Amino acid sequence: MPKATALNANSTPLTHTTLIEASAGTGKTYTMASLYIRLLLQAGENNFSRPLSVEEILVVTFTEASTQELKERIRQRIHLCKKQLEQYREIQDKKAFADNQPLAELVDYIDDIDLAIQRLRLAEQNMDMAAIYTIHSFCRRVLTQYAFYSGIHFELELVKDETELLKRFANEFWREHFYSLPYESTDFIHRWLGSPSAVLNHIRQYVSGDPLKVAINSPQLLEHDLSEFLQQYVQNGLQQIQQLKQQWRESAVEIRQLIENETAKKYAKGEKKRLKRTSFKSNTVPNWLNQMESWADDVYQLDFPDCIKYFSQQNLNTDYVEEGAEPMTHVVFEQVDKVRNIDFTLYYHIVLYHYMQALNQKMTAYKLDHAEKSFDDLLRLLRDALYAEQGNELAHRIRSQYPFAMIDEFQDTDNRQYQIFEKIYQAQPNCGFIMIGDPKQAIYKFRGADIFTYLRASQQAKQSFTLENNYRSSGALIQAVNGIFNFASSFLYADIPFQSVKAGSKQAEFLIGEKKQAPLVFYLGEQLNDKNKLLKGETQQLFAETCANSIYQWLKSVGKNTAVFAKDEQREIVQDNDIAVLVESWREAELIQQSLRKRGIASVYLSDKSNVFDSDEAKELAYILRACLNPLNTKVILNALATSLFAFTAAEINQIKQQDSLLEQWVSRFENYQRRWLRHGVLAMLYQLFLQVDEHQPCMLERMKAMQNGERRITNLLHLSELLQQASPTQESEASLLRWFELQIQNKQDRDDEQQLRLESENQLVKIVTIHKSKGLEYGLVWLPFIAFSTLKSDAISTYHDERDKQQYWDIESQYSALTVQESMAEKMRLLYVALTRAKYQVNITLPLHLQGEWTAIGYALTQGKIGLNEKMQNVYDSQTLLTALQQKWGHESLTVEPILNTDIVVEDRNKAQNATVAPLKASEFEQNIERDWTLSSFTGLMQNHQQNKQKPWWQPQIQMLDESAVENSRVFDAAKDNDQLAQSNIALKQTSLVDWQDYPTAHSPVDFPHGSQVGTLLHSLLEKITFNQPVNPELIAKYCQQLGLDESWQQPFTQWINHILQTPLLENGLYLAQLPAKDCLKEMQFYFNLHRTFDVNKFNSLLKAYHHYWQEPWQFDQIQGMLRGFIDLVFRYQGKYYIVDYKSNLLGKSPQNYQPDELVKAMQNEHYDLQYLLYTLALDRYLRLRDPAYSYESHFGGVVYTFLRGMNGEMQSGVFFDRPEAELIANLENLFNA
């Protein structure tokens, strides 16, 4: 890279490849605007060959927001220069160029002022056509404009969010490769991969991009087919572990005697011991043996205990035997060596590799046949086109259209982006290319940005410049930050040196009561346990309180007009929104917000991930929208009224529920909302909802304004309303709009910028901002309360850059961990630099009294690199000593050190006059007793408790894998239901017989349908939505196929299966679901019933043994007191009797014979569903006795039907279990539960 010199925007040559390094606050945008003016006017030294128009100057940024900001800043600069040139033309005096030194110098090179003004006027008029684009907009434009050369022969359909498509393929891969695996492999998949979504979170960054290179010593491991690899390595390794466990169990006594006898043995002086006593101590060996025996007894525990190294034959031969003694040996110790060498982490990475490869292939194949293209696709398509056969011609045409290009924030580029501009502009005549960025601010690796691409590009630049003057921060703060980073390898790489900057403005200071405040303030303190170890959580809380107290003191001074910013002889009173607290996570933000809230200080949290769909208002509005679409469903209306938006108490909601007149009023109101939605749109309906005034209370928005964070909540509601209105034209119906809304709440990936949280008002608010979000922004005062806890985080995929080919590699075997750790540390240093350069006047930092433990960027900076690059610090550093040394180096005025502020909260009202007449408030005192043993339980809770008390795991290994679903559960609406599980019995999942399921297409029968609890939930949802005696809606089936990630080939067999379910006889008289009218069906009946005293489980068992014909074993759940709850899938009325129906999607086997009556009885007993339907029967019996005085169990209760959906084929007794509990049993249970 050529040596960098200070930039002069009026003399920089404009026909070369140029790199401009713009440190924080040095006027990068101003410099770009100055160069833009030069190009328009063809003025200054080393000019471009001709004046350019705004359509010919390509300016590329990375976000829509920065594009709009840059365009506006350039427009303003053009307007200013035009006005000043017009004034200069009149007065012929350079006083016309006040505060515009570049133009004052440039005017000497302008021969024709009138022509210059004309060019600027034309540029201002045409700014809407200016070639200022995001990188993706630029790619899309040239791909379509030069379709012949780019090979794009169809209209691109840009898809901003590929989440659903990626989920679909991730789920598809999971089903294709993991569902049919044997237990050993499926258990490994379950433990290490978790779920398709979990895998996608790990590999998402590397899907749809260029293939990630892999560093591996044994590349043949990647060449195996996945199933072959799992069988040969994973399954074999797990079997070896089980073999070791068995050997240890069989030899446990022998091993214990061998070890304990040796450690107890008395040796003569000088006699060599078989076990070193420094390692094998008599007080620790028994504990190790206990740990090993517990591990061997637990067949489901695969993780090795730490102490296993002491039982390795290899270690016993070398490390734990005294020289000259005979090592202790045992066949089990030899097996330990074999097992310890199994690298399950490597196996996990190889499975991830196959997953990544498959997703890339699936995405590529899909996009070959579809017009949809993502942002990444645009980059790939243009890069590939430029390096294809007609690439040179394409590059020439782009270069002719845009002879000059400036790339902003170039440190955030990646290899593919640079390859595009390298091909177009590098070493080409009659063009100019400027890369502007700051490698010290490259903090977006998680988005794909690659600092090493920047470094490679910098080597190819013909000339390199820097911006020397910082116009953001005060001179004292600039000096302090210079001091922190001004040491060798401060950014860990020689190619990223730190260059000090100078103050670009006059003296600026932060004053409190006319006293000058130091630009850098450290507060020292910590919380320790009784062993003098740092308590991280308690110390973070202490730091949050310190930060909040500091801000409170500032604002208290503001109230007295004594906290001011003094700059250029002007004074400005500090405002709340001049203050920013920089954090790294929402958890840190929450700590700060809580601490500020205690002191009556309003704040707002801003993050790259802050999204309005994550707010409570989004979830509650979804409930309300559902009620507006279902105004006759009282349960849905009560759910809506229970939200905080309506602000009803539980007693008021109960009153509405009990009084028919009140409930009818709300039903009528929601019917009105529905009509307004249908006639005038969702926005009109919501505004009516928000602004409607009730007789005794104000409108919803007024009520919310009085709540805590009221403005924030109102802003979120209005923002959500706008987004709903924008999405409405793209949705086919109101119901589909609601589905879209719920999907936005569930989807956490690739959200639009439009969904970012908005500031609630223009009022003064303290800002809590993530460091990543703060980049490019500036604040008067900055707090960094948790920077001392900014430690390294490990990723599932660790990458490094090879020095030889400069390419990124996946360190799949962790053999280059030093390089991956160095890259992570370097990014942490860059993050620290960004954090320290946001402030204009002062930065405040809290530190523990001692720096120790894990490596941190602030520790590396304050020790000037002395802690090195070890993940764990080798020494303990006294914070006061380090800061004193820096004070002596920079001067005491640059830095002050304070003890932790008193965190006791003594809040004085910042506006006492406003509250002078308000009487002091006193909290009511609670004087009642709380029943500590009261609980809310369900069938699932009882079952889990029973299994735990039997001291055996509830989840069998076969269940863990097969129950894993490839569909995400909605976290928005928690139905609190018991999900179906797979049968616990050892079921042989043989291949589907074509004869058994001949009515269905091959591999599309009910038993081929995905299994798992989430699939069961979706099937329940479908059966809840459909009307039994109406044809099944194909669109509904298509929607559920989409949610399950099933392709179109499943729609017909899925519909066929549902029809079979509806037409399979439930009762001996042939009744089936399709014969039931909606008025005789109650779906998803929720119940709660009291246990009036502590429940007697022994008496319960006696009753079951005496009266229940499916009783098998005593129940062993704990004594319970409180309430039992549950959901009954369906209650229907037929010929004057009431029946209970429960849907089960359990996979009992792959043959219809697995769903015949005898097999169903086994399944019912294995899963203890008989207890479930006894509870349901008891609940329904109670309900009917309360609602109908003439009801009797003998006359009106018909029975219980359990439908095993996969076996229902339309024939009698296929997949249907029926029982009617004895009346005497139900009566006795009622007495027991109601005693």
Phi, psi and omega in degrees: 000131178298149181297132183282139176235165181295138183277135166244109187297341183267353181234355180300129176300137186252009182242026179233173168276118190236140174247129176241117178266117185246099178296167184303132174078011186265012174082043181300311182295321178298319180295317179299320178295323178296317178295323179298316178298317179302316182293323178294322187264348188050057184235165180091183179275158176052052187287166168288161188292340180204159175292144182249154176267170180294336178284344185259348181262106181276124174238123186243130175235186187246350178225156178297321182297314180291330176297312180295319180295315181295319179297318180292319179296320179291322177299314179298320181293319177298315180298316180298313182296321178298312180298317182291324176294322177297319179293319179298321179299328181280315188260346181052045181218136182287000172298341179295340184259042178301133179061022177222065184302320179303319180288326177300324178280324185289332185297336179294340181263000183262117182277325185238098182296321180299318180293322179297316179297319180297318179297319179292322179296317178296319179297319180296320180293330186259014184299335177293341178259006182299142182276060177249107190228161163286162180302323183285322177297320178299313181298315181297319182297311184285330177298317182280325182291322181246052186300325182298321183272334181273344180082009178269108186250025177210162180288126180287134175250102187283126178249115182287330187234114179260012186304312184295321179294317179295320177299318180301313182287327176295317177295320180297315179298319180300314180294317184296325190251339189247339186294326186262011183284153173290168187304314185305315181286321181293326178295320176298314180300315182297316184290318188268321184265328176082287184199164178303321181293322178297318177298316182299323178298326182283322189255357187307318184298335187254006177264139180078359175260191174294145180306135180281124178290150185238131174262113182211138181286332182239079184298341179296338178297330180277348184273345179293146165298146186302313181297322177295319179296316180299320181289315187286326185250304186293306183298318179296319179296318179293325177294323177296323178295316178296325177296317177297317179302315181296317179298321181293318179299318181290332185249011187302313181296316181298316180294317180300314179297318181300312183288311184293324176297320181292317182290336179272348185292138178266121181259147175290156181301129180087350180285136184281134184264144178288334177232125179295130181286344177289335178259312183262089180265146185298334182271349180251332183301314180302323179294319177299315181296321177298317179298317180294320180293320177297318178298317181294327181285335183267100185291344183264352181269114182259335181291132181286140171291151183301329186285358184297336181297334181285351182244020174275128181299322179299315179292322179294331179283338188238306191272331190248011178243140177286144184300128180100345179270158177278125182296152175283136182229154174194146182298329179292324180295327177292322177294326176302317179298319180297317185286322183296337180277353177288123184256087181292333176297318176297318179299318177300315180296324180292322175296318176300321179300313179297320179299315182296315179299316182294318179296319177299317180294318180295319180294318180296315180297319180297316186284343174295331184254003183227151182279346183296134178223141179267175176300317179298324179297322180300315178298314181297315182297317181290318178300313181297321180296321181292335181254013177269190186300319181261020184297321181296319180293320178297316179298320179298317182292321177295317181295325178292325180285324181232081184292345179227137182223139171237128179252115180276155178050048188294340179293346181263012180281172173231178187298320182294318180295318181292323179301326179298306184284332175299316181294323185283319193242336188296125176058036179250143181282161172058036176208165178227147183215119180240127175255122184240125179185187180216108182298339179286349180245023178276097187233016185244041177301324182295344176262002180104356178296145186228104181298332182286336171294318177301315182295322178294318179296323181296331178290334183268352179292142180280331179216150185224136182227161174231157171259123193266337189254129177266119181260001183270307193261161176293157181301321181293319180291321177301316180298319181294315180293321174305316182295323181295321186257357186274070173212161184301138177057037179296333177249018168073347179236137181297332181282356176238073179282156175265129177243123181297147176246164182249160178288129183263354181233178182286181185301132178227137186216155172254121185241140169234115183059041180068004178266127180291131180262143179296146181287338182229120183235127177249135174248127185250136177174170180190165174243128182242155173272185184290351176255018180060030174262141182296129173268104188298309183299315180294323179290322176297320177297319177299318180293322178297317179295322178297315178302313182295320178296319179299313180296321179299319179294320177299311184291331175295320176292327177300320180299335177261007181059031180252354176259110187222157168259126179249120182212128178051047177065011175249151181237137182226124181290135179297134177248161180303319184281005169278352188253132177228136173252119183263130183227176179246349184209165178294329179296316177297319179299319181296320177301316181292315181299319179297317180293320177293321181299323178300333184259011177072026183254123180280143181213166176223140180259125180239129181215157172301334183258001179291114187229137184296336179284350174272355185282158175297327181298324179296314181295318181289324178295328177298319176300317182292318178299321179297320179294323179296328178275344181230062188292347179265356179266102186295327179298318179294321179295318179295324175299317179296316181293338180282351179288158180292344180295328177271340172061032175276149172278167178299322180295321180292321178295319178297321179297318178298319181294322185277329183263112183302324182295317178294317181297320179297324178299318181288324175300316179298319181295317180289333172296322176295318177300317180298315180299317181295322177299312183295325185271321190240355178102166187292324183294317179298318179297316182294321179295323175297317180299315185289327190255357182292128183262130176271170185298320187246006180209156182288178181290169184302317182295322178294319178297318182292328181299330181277351181279167173295136185057035184301315181297320178301317184291319178296317178301316179299316181298314181294322177296314178298322179297317178298316181296322176297317180296319179295322182281340187304315181296339182272354182253143187283341182203171177295322179295321179290330175295318177296319178298318177302315182298315180294324178295324177297323179293320182285324186285122181255000186247151169049051179273158182285155175299330181297340183268358178298144180303138176263153171295138185290335179193177175274002178296164182285123179224135171293135183259132171250118192228140172290151182299321179298319181291331185284344182303130182090352181255167179217149182220152180296309183234135183234138174245135173237082187284337189238018185295336179287348180252013180278079184267171181289147177238139181269145178249156177298327179243109180262129182239159175213167179250127181284132183292336184283308183253002177061018181265156179274135180234149172272118179278076192289336180254007180057035179270348179242037185299329179298322180286319179295322179292320179299319179295321178294318178297319181297320179292324176297323177293321178293323177296320177296319179299315178300316182297319184282347184252017178274338190272149172271323190237320186207142173240134180242134185225137171258139179224149169291162182297333180228138174265119183201172177083233186286147178298137173224155180295319181294325176294319178297319182290313184290332176271004181055041175088001185292336181286349176072201186244029175275140181296333175246130179296137181279338183229169174255132182244130178282120185298317180300317180297316180299315183289326176297319179297321179290324176300315181295329182284318185261338188110141186294338182284342182279341188208136172233153180238128182235150170288162177305132180295153173302118185269005173296138184268110173238095189262122171260136181298129181286350178217073187299325184299327183292333187243018186297329185264001183279126180291147178297142182265146177228131180289142175291147180262133180274126185238009182265170177268143177256128177282105186288335185266001181290135183217161175245117185232178182210179177303316180299316179298318178297317180298315181297318180297318179299314182293320178298319181289338174280357178059043169217149186296142178290317182270118174286153182303323181297331183284320188306317183282310186291336179281347179294124185261150174265018180232135179284136173284145174289129176267003183276309183245102181271109184283351180055040184259160171279118181277150176293147175235168175282155182301140179285336181296154180286098183264138179269107182274075180286168178298144179297132178276129179296330179290319183298322187237046188293342179285347185250152173300156181304133178064021180230030179274172179303328181279347174273347179298145180308150178241168178129166186295323180292324176296318176302319179297319180291322177295319175301316181298318180297313181292336175287325186280324188282152172267121192300321185266020176240153177301147180289132182286118180301325180295323178294318177299317180298321179297316182289327174299319179296317180296329180272359181073025181267142180280180187296337182295345181272345189296315181293310179295328177295315177299317180299319180296314180300319178297321176297319178300316183289341186247009177274128180301136179260327184242166181298332180281003174092005180298136175228166189302322185295349178269356186268122174287157183299328184292342180260012183238135171237111185263147176053052179287118179267140179223150169228136169219148187284150163250105193288347172208177180302127188289134183266098184290329180294317178294324177302313179297321180296319179296316180297318181297325184279324191240344188259118186285354176252014181295136182238315187208156178295142174279142186236034177278160185292166174297129182238148178216132180142243182220150170251143179223165177181177176236132174260122185305315183207134166241124178234155179250131181213122179052043175081004179240155182251136182234147175257134176236134175234132181267134176234125179262013182307140173268104182269349182158179184251013178241146176303335180297335179290352185241020176274164190309313182298319180291325180292324177299318178298315181297318179299318181287319180299321183268358180060032179294342179297325175295319181300313184284340172293319177296316179298316180298316179298318180295314180294321179300315177301313183300313183291325178293327179285326187270335185228107182300335182273359185289140168221146183299314184299322186270329193243348179265121185274320181147187184239132178240121173254118184258115175269097197303324185292340181261000184277110184239016179093352182262158179299136175066016177268110177074016184238126175248134181231141174206153173228103182303148179299140180300324181294324178296314181296319179297316179294322177295320178300316178297321181293313182289334186256008185295000000 
